[in-house]
Amino acid sequence: MGIRQLLIVLIILLFLFVPQFVIAEDSDWLSVGVRGGPSAIDKDENFNMLDVFLVYGLPWSLNLTSNIALNTRVNASLGVMEGGGDTGVIATAGPGFVIERAGGSFQLDIGGGFVLMSEDVYGNQDFDEKTQLYCHIGFNYLIDRNWITGYKFYHLSNAGFHDKNPGLDYHLFEISYRY
Protein backbone atom coordinates (compact mmCIF):
# COMPACT_ATOMS: atom_id res chain seq x y z
CA MET A 1 0.00 0.00 0.00
CA GLY A 2 1.43 3.37 -1.06
CA ILE A 3 1.62 6.46 1.11
CA ARG A 4 -1.36 8.09 -0.62
CA GLN A 5 -3.59 5.06 -0.05
CA LEU A 6 -2.47 4.84 3.58
CA LEU A 7 -3.24 8.51 4.09
CA ILE A 8 -6.74 8.08 2.62
CA VAL A 9 -7.41 5.08 4.90
CA LEU A 10 -6.22 7.04 7.96
CA ILE A 11 -8.47 9.99 7.11
CA ILE A 12 -11.48 7.68 6.68
CA LEU A 13 -10.74 6.00 10.02
CA LEU A 14 -10.39 9.40 11.66
CA PHE A 15 -13.85 10.44 10.49
CA LEU A 16 -15.38 7.09 11.50
CA PHE A 17 -14.03 6.84 15.04
CA VAL A 18 -13.30 10.38 16.27
CA PRO A 19 -16.82 11.91 16.11
CA GLN A 20 -17.84 10.37 19.43
CA PHE A 21 -15.12 12.46 21.15
CA VAL A 22 -15.83 15.66 19.27
CA ILE A 23 -17.90 18.56 20.56
CA ALA A 24 -20.20 20.28 18.07
CA GLU A 25 -20.44 24.05 18.46
CA ASP A 26 -21.89 26.90 16.42
CA SER A 27 -20.10 27.61 13.16
CA ASP A 28 -19.55 31.13 11.89
CA TRP A 29 -17.21 33.45 10.03
CA LEU A 30 -14.14 33.80 12.23
CA SER A 31 -11.87 36.31 10.52
CA VAL A 32 -10.82 38.18 7.39
CA GLY A 33 -7.31 39.37 6.69
CA VAL A 34 -4.41 40.05 4.36
CA ARG A 35 -1.13 38.18 4.09
CA GLY A 36 1.90 38.22 1.92
CA GLY A 37 5.53 37.36 1.68
CA PRO A 38 8.47 36.15 -0.39
CA SER A 39 9.39 32.69 -1.57
CA ALA A 40 11.40 30.82 1.04
CA ILE A 41 13.84 28.90 -1.16
CA ASP A 42 15.62 30.13 -4.27
CA LYS A 43 14.20 28.56 -7.43
CA ASP A 44 14.59 29.53 -11.07
CA GLU A 45 12.68 32.69 -10.13
CA ASN A 46 11.99 34.66 -6.95
CA PHE A 47 8.32 34.84 -6.02
CA ASN A 48 6.05 37.04 -3.94
CA MET A 49 2.45 36.43 -2.93
CA LEU A 50 -0.23 38.75 -1.56
CA ASP A 51 -3.79 37.68 -0.83
CA VAL A 52 -6.98 38.35 1.09
CA PHE A 53 -8.23 35.43 3.15
CA LEU A 54 -11.39 34.38 4.97
CA VAL A 55 -11.71 31.85 7.78
CA TYR A 56 -15.00 30.09 8.48
CA GLY A 57 -15.30 28.16 11.74
CA LEU A 58 -16.70 24.64 11.54
CA PRO A 59 -18.82 23.27 14.38
CA TRP A 60 -16.42 20.53 15.47
CA SER A 61 -13.72 20.74 18.09
CA LEU A 62 -11.79 18.23 20.11
CA ASN A 63 -10.69 18.87 23.70
CA LEU A 64 -7.11 17.65 23.88
CA THR A 65 -6.84 18.54 27.58
CA SER A 66 -9.06 20.41 30.00
CA ASN A 67 -7.92 23.77 28.58
CA ILE A 68 -6.43 22.96 25.13
CA ALA A 69 -8.68 22.41 22.11
CA LEU A 70 -8.30 21.52 18.45
CA ASN A 71 -10.78 23.59 16.42
CA THR A 72 -11.80 23.05 12.80
CA ARG A 73 -12.27 25.62 10.07
CA VAL A 74 -12.34 26.27 6.33
CA ASN A 75 -9.75 28.64 4.86
CA ALA A 76 -10.20 30.46 1.54
CA SER A 77 -8.13 33.12 -0.21
CA LEU A 78 -7.85 35.15 -3.39
CA GLY A 79 -4.72 37.01 -4.37
CA VAL A 80 -1.81 37.53 -6.70
CA MET A 81 1.43 35.63 -7.18
CA GLU A 82 4.40 37.29 -8.86
CA GLY A 83 7.59 35.74 -10.14
CA GLY A 84 9.92 35.96 -13.12
CA GLY A 85 8.31 39.17 -14.30
CA ASP A 86 4.90 37.49 -14.54
CA THR A 87 1.87 38.06 -12.31
CA GLY A 88 -1.14 35.80 -11.94
CA VAL A 89 -4.21 35.28 -9.81
CA ILE A 90 -4.19 32.54 -7.17
CA ALA A 91 -7.22 31.18 -5.29
CA THR A 92 -7.16 28.61 -2.47
CA ALA A 93 -9.66 26.72 -0.35
CA GLY A 94 -9.35 23.91 2.17
CA PRO A 95 -9.70 22.67 5.72
CA GLY A 96 -7.69 23.93 8.65
CA PHE A 97 -7.07 23.11 12.27
CA VAL A 98 -6.07 25.38 15.13
CA ILE A 99 -4.73 24.19 18.47
CA GLU A 100 -5.23 26.76 21.19
CA ARG A 101 -5.32 27.11 24.94
CA ALA A 102 -8.47 28.61 26.49
CA GLY A 103 -7.75 32.27 27.19
CA GLY A 104 -4.32 32.02 25.54
CA SER A 105 -2.78 34.40 23.04
CA PHE A 106 -1.07 31.90 20.73
CA GLN A 107 -2.54 29.42 18.24
CA LEU A 108 -0.87 26.67 16.21
CA ASP A 109 -2.43 26.84 12.73
CA ILE A 110 -2.28 23.88 10.32
CA GLY A 111 -4.10 23.56 7.02
CA GLY A 112 -4.11 22.61 3.38
CA GLY A 113 -6.28 22.37 0.33
CA PHE A 114 -6.68 23.12 -3.34
CA VAL A 115 -5.12 25.89 -5.42
CA LEU A 116 -6.21 27.33 -8.74
CA MET A 117 -3.73 29.59 -10.55
CA SER A 118 -4.40 31.72 -13.61
CA GLU A 119 -0.87 31.01 -14.88
CA ASP A 120 1.31 27.91 -14.67
CA VAL A 121 4.51 29.47 -16.05
CA TYR A 122 6.23 32.39 -14.29
CA GLY A 123 9.41 33.40 -16.09
CA ASN A 124 11.60 30.25 -16.14
CA GLN A 125 9.51 28.45 -13.50
CA ASP A 126 7.02 25.95 -14.97
CA PHE A 127 4.51 24.51 -12.49
CA ASP A 128 3.20 22.15 -15.23
CA GLU A 129 -0.45 22.70 -14.21
CA LYS A 130 -2.77 25.48 -13.05
CA THR A 131 -4.28 23.28 -10.34
CA GLN A 132 -2.08 22.65 -7.33
CA LEU A 133 -2.29 21.66 -3.67
CA TYR A 134 -1.05 23.60 -0.66
CA CYS A 135 -0.31 23.04 2.99
CA HIS A 136 0.78 25.38 5.73
CA ILE A 137 1.89 25.39 9.33
CA GLY A 138 2.28 28.48 11.41
CA PHE A 139 1.23 30.39 14.46
CA ASN A 140 -1.16 33.20 15.27
CA TYR A 141 -0.85 35.76 18.03
CA LEU A 142 -4.07 37.29 19.32
CA ILE A 143 -3.21 40.97 19.81
CA ASP A 144 -6.56 41.68 21.42
CA ARG A 145 -10.16 40.49 21.12
CA ASN A 146 -10.40 41.47 17.43
CA TRP A 147 -6.91 41.59 15.93
CA ILE A 148 -4.63 38.68 15.06
CA THR A 149 -1.16 38.62 13.53
CA GLY A 150 0.56 35.50 12.30
CA TYR A 151 3.21 33.70 10.31
CA LYS A 152 2.75 30.72 7.95
CA PHE A 153 5.27 28.46 6.25
CA TYR A 154 3.31 27.76 3.08
CA HIS A 155 4.07 24.98 0.57
CA LEU A 156 2.54 24.87 -2.93
CA SER A 157 2.97 21.92 -5.29
CA ASN A 158 1.15 19.46 -7.52
CA ALA A 159 2.05 16.65 -5.08
CA GLY A 160 3.67 14.62 -7.84
CA PHE A 161 0.47 14.19 -9.85
CA HIS A 162 2.15 15.67 -12.96
CA ASP A 163 5.46 15.17 -14.77
CA LYS A 164 7.05 18.27 -13.26
CA ASN A 165 6.70 19.11 -9.58
CA PRO A 166 8.91 22.10 -8.81
CA GLY A 167 6.91 23.15 -5.74
CA LEU A 168 7.24 26.51 -4.07
CA ASP A 169 7.61 27.54 -0.43
CA TYR A 170 6.67 30.92 1.06
CA HIS A 171 7.17 32.81 4.30
CA LEU A 172 3.80 34.53 4.73
CA PHE A 173 3.04 37.22 7.31
CA GLU A 174 -0.54 38.15 8.03
CA ILE A 175 -2.87 40.40 9.95
CA SER A 176 -6.56 39.69 10.35
CA TYR A 177 -9.69 40.99 12.00
CA ARG A 178 -11.57 38.49 14.15
CA TYR A 179 -15.36 38.84 14.42
Phi and psi in degrees as GROMACS dihedral restraints (atoms count N, CA, C in turn):
[ dihedral_restraints ]
;  ai    aj    ak    al  type     phi  dphi    fc
    3     4     5     6     1   -75.7    20    10
    4     5     6     7     1   171.0    20    10
    6     7     8     9     1   -64.6    20    10
    7     8     9    10     1   -36.3    20    10
    9    10    11    12     1   -66.4    20    10
   10    11    12    13     1   -43.5    20    10
   12    13    14    15     1   -65.0    20    10
   13    14    15    16     1   -40.5    20    10
   15    16    17    18     1   -63.4    20    10
   16    17    18    19     1   -41.8    20    10
   18    19    20    21     1   -62.0    20    10
   19    20    21    22     1   -43.1    20    10
   21    22    23    24     1   -62.1    20    10
   22    23    24    25     1   -43.8    20    10
   24    25    26    27     1   -61.9    20    10
   25    26    27    28     1   -43.5    20    10
   27    28    29    30     1   -63.3    20    10
   28    29    30    31     1   -40.2    20    10
   30    31    32    33     1   -64.7    20    10
   31    32    33    34     1   -43.1    20    10
   33    34    35    36     1   -61.9    20    10
   34    35    36    37     1   -45.1    20    10
   36    37    38    39     1   -62.0    20    10
   37    38    39    40     1   -38.7    20    10
   39    40    41    42     1   -59.0    20    10
   40    41    42    43     1   -46.5    20    10
   42    43    44    45     1   -72.9    20    10
   43    44    45    46     1   -22.5    20    10
   45    46    47    48     1   -79.9    20    10
   46    47    48    49     1   -39.1    20    10
   48    49    50    51     1  -105.3    20    10
   49    50    51    52     1   -22.2    20    10
   51    52    53    54     1   -79.3    20    10
   52    53    54    55     1   -29.1    20    10
   54    55    56    57     1   -52.9    20    10
   55    56    57    58     1   -29.1    20    10
   57    58    59    60     1   -67.8    20    10
   58    59    60    61     1   -18.9    20    10
   60    61    62    63     1  -101.1    20    10
   61    62    63    64     1    -1.3    20    10
   63    64    65    66     1   -96.7    20    10
   64    65    66    67     1   142.2    20    10
   66    67    68    69     1  -100.4    20    10
   67    68    69    70     1   128.0    20    10
   69    70    71    72     1   -90.6    20    10
   70    71    72    73     1   130.6    20    10
   72    73    74    75     1  -128.1    20    10
   73    74    75    76     1   177.2    20    10
   75    76    77    78     1   -66.4    20    10
   76    77    78    79     1   143.8    20    10
   78    79    80    81     1  -105.8    20    10
   79    80    81    82     1   152.3    20    10
   81    82    83    84     1  -171.2    20    10
   82    83    84    85     1   166.1    20    10
   84    85    86    87     1   -65.5    20    10
   85    86    87    88     1   128.9    20    10
   87    88    89    90     1   -96.9    20    10
   88    89    90    91     1   -47.5    20    10
   90    91    92    93     1  -159.8    20    10
   91    92    93    94     1   164.0    20    10
   93    94    95    96     1  -136.6    20    10
   94    95    96    97     1   142.6    20    10
   96    97    98    99     1  -162.7    20    10
   97    98    99   100     1  -177.7    20    10
   99   100   101   102     1  -125.2    20    10
  100   101   102   103     1   148.5    20    10
  102   103   104   105     1  -149.1    20    10
  103   104   105   106     1   158.3    20    10
  105   106   107   108     1  -171.4    20    10
  106   107   108   109     1   166.1    20    10
  108   109   110   111     1   168.7    20    10
  109   110   111   112     1   175.0    20    10
  111   112   113   114     1   -90.6    20    10
  112   113   114   115     1   164.8    20    10
  114   115   116   117     1   -66.1    20    10
  115   116   117   118     1   147.9    20    10
  117   118   119   120     1   -87.4    20    10
  118   119   120   121     1   -30.4    20    10
  120   121   122   123     1  -126.5    20    10
  121   122   123   124     1   135.4    20    10
  123   124   125   126     1   -63.1    20    10
  124   125   126   127     1   128.7    20    10
  126   127   128   129     1  -119.9    20    10
  127   128   129   130     1  -160.0    20    10
  129   130   131   132     1   -62.1    20    10
  130   131   132   133     1   -27.7    20    10
  132   133   134   135     1  -136.3    20    10
  133   134   135   136     1   154.5    20    10
  135   136   137   138     1   -89.8    20    10
  136   137   138   139     1   141.5    20    10
  138   139   140   141     1  -123.1    20    10
  139   140   141   142     1   155.0    20    10
  141   142   143   144     1  -136.8    20    10
  142   143   144   145     1   148.6    20    10
  144   145   146   147     1  -134.8    20    10
  145   146   147   148     1   142.9    20    10
  147   148   149   150     1  -141.9    20    10
  148   149   150   151     1   128.5    20    10
  150   151   152   153     1  -148.1    20    10
  151   152   153   154     1   166.4    20    10
  153   154   155   156     1  -107.3    20    10
  154   155   156   157     1   134.9    20    10
  156   157   158   159     1  -129.4    20    10
  157   158   159   160     1   154.1    20    10
  159   160   161   162     1  -124.3    20    10
  160   161   162   163     1   145.8    20    10
  162   163   164   165     1  -127.2    20    10
  163   164   165   166     1   123.8    20    10
  165   166   167   168     1  -112.6    20    10
  166   167   168   169     1   122.8    20    10
  168   169   170   171     1   -76.4    20    10
  169   170   171   172     1   131.5    20    10
  171   172   173   174     1   -91.7    20    10
  172   173   174   175     1   159.4    20    10
  174   175   176   177     1   -81.7    20    10
  175   176   177   178     1    10.2    20    10
  177   178   179   180     1  -111.8    20    10
  178   179   180   181     1   135.8    20    10
  180   181   182   183     1  -141.8    20    10
  181   182   183   184     1   160.9    20    10
  183   184   185   186     1  -130.7    20    10
  184   185   186   187     1   121.9    20    10
  186   187   188   189     1   -78.0    20    10
  187   188   189   190     1   113.0    20    10
  189   190   191   192     1   -80.7    20    10
  190   191   192   193     1   -37.0    20    10
  192   193   194   195     1  -140.5    20    10
  193   194   195   196     1  -172.7    20    10
  195   196   197   198     1   -66.0    20    10
  196   197   198   199     1   -23.1    20    10
  198   199   200   201     1  -131.9    20    10
  199   200   201   202     1    13.7    20    10
  201   202   203   204     1  -123.6    20    10
  202   203   204   205     1   128.8    20    10
  204   205   206   207     1  -127.2    20    10
  205   206   207   208     1   151.7    20    10
  207   208   209   210     1  -106.0    20    10
  208   209   210   211     1   116.7    20    10
  210   211   212   213     1  -108.9    20    10
  211   212   213   214     1   147.7    20    10
  213   214   215   216     1  -105.1    20    10
  214   215   216   217     1   154.0    20    10
  216   217   218   219     1  -160.8    20    10
  217   218   219   220     1   169.8    20    10
  219   220   221   222     1  -118.9    20    10
  220   221   222   223     1   130.1    20    10
  222   223   224   225     1  -107.5    20    10
  223   224   225   226     1   139.9    20    10
  225   226   227   228     1  -143.1    20    10
  226   227   228   229     1   147.1    20    10
  228   229   230   231     1  -149.4    20    10
  229   230   231   232     1   159.9    20    10
  231   232   233   234     1  -144.4    20    10
  232   233   234   235     1   127.6    20    10
  234   235   236   237     1  -164.4    20    10
  235   236   237   238     1  -160.3    20    10
  237   238   239   240     1  -125.4    20    10
  238   239   240   241     1   146.6    20    10
  240   241   242   243     1  -124.6    20    10
  241   242   243   244     1   132.7    20    10
  243   244   245   246     1  -126.7    20    10
  244   245   246   247     1   135.7    20    10
  246   247   248   249     1  -171.3    20    10
  247   248   249   250     1   142.4    20    10
  249   250   251   252     1    62.2    20    10
  250   251   252   253     1    28.1    20    10
  252   253   254   255     1    80.8    20    10
  253   254   255   256     1    -0.1    20    10
  255   256   257   258     1  -110.2    20    10
  256   257   258   259     1   149.1    20    10
  258   259   260   261     1  -130.4    20    10
  259   260   261   262     1   136.4    20    10
  261   262   263   264     1  -141.2    20    10
  262   263   264   265     1   167.1    20    10
  264   265   266   267     1   -89.2    20    10
  265   266   267   268     1   142.1    20    10
  267   268   269   270     1  -132.7    20    10
  268   269   270   271     1   132.6    20    10
  270   271   272   273     1  -126.6    20    10
  271   272   273   274     1   140.5    20    10
  273   274   275   276     1  -134.8    20    10
  274   275   276   277     1   154.4    20    10
  276   277   278   279     1  -158.5    20    10
  277   278   279   280     1   141.2    20    10
  279   280   281   282     1   172.8    20    10
  280   281   282   283     1   172.8    20    10
  282   283   284   285     1   -76.8    20    10
  283   284   285   286     1   156.9    20    10
  285   286   287   288     1  -145.0    20    10
  286   287   288   289     1   161.1    20    10
  288   289   290   291     1  -135.4    20    10
  289   290   291   292     1   139.0    20    10
  291   292   293   294     1  -125.9    20    10
  292   293   294   295     1   130.7    20    10
  294   295   296   297     1  -105.8    20    10
  295   296   297   298     1   124.5    20    10
  297   298   299   300     1  -145.9    20    10
  298   299   300   301     1   153.2    20    10
  300   301   302   303     1   -94.5    20    10
  301   302   303   304     1   137.7    20    10
  303   304   305   306     1   -56.2    20    10
  304   305   306   307     1   125.4    20    10
  306   307   308   309     1    76.9    20    10
  307   308   309   310     1     2.3    20    10
  309   310   311   312     1   -83.6    20    10
  310   311   312   313     1   168.2    20    10
  312   313   314   315     1  -103.1    20    10
  313   314   315   316     1   -13.3    20    10
  315   316   317   318     1  -112.0    20    10
  316   317   318   319     1   146.7    20    10
  318   319   320   321     1  -131.5    20    10
  319   320   321   322     1   141.1    20    10
  321   322   323   324     1   -93.9    20    10
  322   323   324   325     1   124.3    20    10
  324   325   326   327     1  -116.9    20    10
  325   326   327   328     1   121.7    20    10
  327   328   329   330     1  -129.6    20    10
  328   329   330   331     1   137.4    20    10
  330   331   332   333     1  -166.3    20    10
  331   332   333   334     1   178.8    20    10
  333   334   335   336     1  -174.2    20    10
  334   335   336   337     1   177.6    20    10
  336   337   338   339     1   161.2    20    10
  337   338   339   340     1  -152.9    20    10
  339   340   341   342     1  -103.8    20    10
  340   341   342   343     1   149.3    20    10
  342   343   344   345     1  -128.2    20    10
  343   344   345   346     1   138.4    20    10
  345   346   347   348     1  -125.5    20    10
  346   347   348   349     1   122.5    20    10
  348   349   350   351     1  -113.2    20    10
  349   350   351   352     1   144.4    20    10
  351   352   353   354     1   -75.4    20    10
  352   353   354   355     1   -22.5    20    10
  354   355   356   357     1  -128.2    20    10
  355   356   357   358     1   148.5    20    10
  357   358   359   360     1  -116.3    20    10
  358   359   360   361     1    -3.3    20    10
  360   361   362   363     1  -125.5    20    10
  361   362   363   364     1   125.7    20    10
  363   364   365   366     1  -125.4    20    10
  364   365   366   367     1   103.8    20    10
  366   367   368   369     1    60.4    20    10
  367   368   369   370     1  -122.0    20    10
  369   370   371   372     1   -89.0    20    10
  370   371   372   373     1    -3.6    20    10
  372   373   374   375     1   -93.2    20    10
  373   374   375   376     1   116.9    20    10
  375   376   377   378     1  -110.1    20    10
  376   377   378   379     1   114.5    20    10
  378   379   380   381     1   -84.0    20    10
  379   380   381   382     1    -6.6    20    10
  381   382   383   384     1    72.6    20    10
  382   383   384   385     1   -10.2    20    10
  384   385   386   387     1  -166.1    20    10
  385   386   387   388     1   147.0    20    10
  387   388   389   390     1   -83.5    20    10
  388   389   390   391     1   -13.3    20    10
  390   391   392   393     1  -102.3    20    10
  391   392   393   394     1   131.5    20    10
  393   394   395   396     1  -137.5    20    10
  394   395   396   397     1   178.2    20    10
  396   397   398   399     1  -121.9    20    10
  397   398   399   400     1   156.9    20    10
  399   400   401   402     1  -138.1    20    10
  400   401   402   403     1   159.2    20    10
  402   403   404   405     1  -146.2    20    10
  403   404   405   406     1   155.2    20    10
  405   406   407   408     1  -146.2    20    10
  406   407   408   409     1   155.9    20    10
  408   409   410   411     1  -141.1    20    10
  409   410   411   412     1   140.9    20    10
  411   412   413   414     1  -172.2    20    10
  412   413   414   415     1  -166.8    20    10
  414   415   416   417     1  -137.0    20    10
  415   416   417   418     1   155.1    20    10
  417   418   419   420     1  -121.4    20    10
  418   419   420   421     1   145.3    20    10
  420   421   422   423     1  -119.5    20    10
  421   422   423   424     1   122.6    20    10
  423   424   425   426     1   -83.3    20    10
  424   425   426   427     1   104.4    20    10
  426   427   428   429     1   -65.3    20    10
  427   428   429   430     1   -47.9    20    10
  429   430   431   432     1  -152.9    20    10
  430   431   432   433     1  -163.2    20    10
  432   433   434   435     1   -58.1    20    10
  433   434   435   436     1   -33.5    20    10
  435   436   437   438     1  -112.3    20    10
  436   437   438   439     1   -16.1    20    10
  438   439   440   441     1  -115.5    20    10
  439   440   441   442     1   136.5    20    10
  441   442   443   444     1  -130.7    20    10
  442   443   444   445     1   139.1    20    10
  444   445   446   447     1  -121.9    20    10
  445   446   447   448     1   154.6    20    10
  447   448   449   450     1  -161.7    20    10
  448   449   450   451     1   172.6    20    10
  450   451   452   453     1  -133.5    20    10
  451   452   453   454     1   139.5    20    10
  453   454   455   456     1  -131.2    20    10
  454   455   456   457     1   135.6    20    10
  456   457   458   459     1   -93.3    20    10
  457   458   459   460     1   117.2    20    10
  459   460   461   462     1  -118.6    20    10
  460   461   462   463     1   125.0    20    10
  462   463   464   465     1  -115.3    20    10
  463   464   465   466     1   132.2    20    10
  465   466   467   468     1  -123.1    20    10
  466   467   468   469     1   128.4    20    10
  468   469   470   471     1  -163.7    20    10
  469   470   471   472     1   173.7    20    10
  471   472   473   474     1   -95.8    20    10
  472   473   474   475     1     9.7    20    10
  474   475   476   477     1    58.3    20    10
  475   476   477   478     1    25.7    20    10
  477   478   479   480     1    78.8    20    10
  478   479   480   481     1    12.5    20    10
  480   481   482   483     1   -78.5    20    10
  481   482   483   484     1   -11.4    20    10
  483   484   485   486     1  -125.6    20    10
  484   485   486   487     1   170.7    20    10
  486   487   488   489     1   -59.0    20    10
  487   488   489   490     1   -46.6    20    10
  489   490   491   492     1  -100.4    20    10
  490   491   492   493     1   142.9    20    10
  492   493   494   495     1  -144.5    20    10
  493   494   495   496     1    70.9    20    10
  495   496   497   498     1   -69.3    20    10
  496   497   498   499     1   -29.4    20    10
  498   499   500   501     1    62.8    20    10
  499   500   501   502     1   166.5    20    10
  501   502   503   504     1  -158.1    20    10
  502   503   504   505     1   134.4    20    10
  504   505   506   507     1  -115.8    20    10
  505   506   507   508     1   143.7    20    10
  507   508   509   510     1  -127.5    20    10
  508   509   510   511     1   152.0    20    10
  510   511   512   513     1  -103.0    20    10
  511   512   513   514     1   111.3    20    10
  513   514   515   516     1  -111.1    20    10
  514   515   516   517     1   134.3    20    10
  516   517   518   519     1  -115.0    20    10
  517   518   519   520     1   139.9    20    10
  519   520   521   522     1  -140.3    20    10
  520   521   522   523     1   158.8    20    10
  522   523   524   525     1  -138.5    20    10
  523   524   525   526     1   138.3    20    10
  525   526   527   528     1  -142.8    20    10
  526   527   528   529     1   158.5    20    10
  528   529   530   531     1  -105.4    20    10
  529   530   531   532     1   125.5    20    10
  531   532   533   534     1   -98.8    20    10
  532   533   534   535     1   130.6    20    10
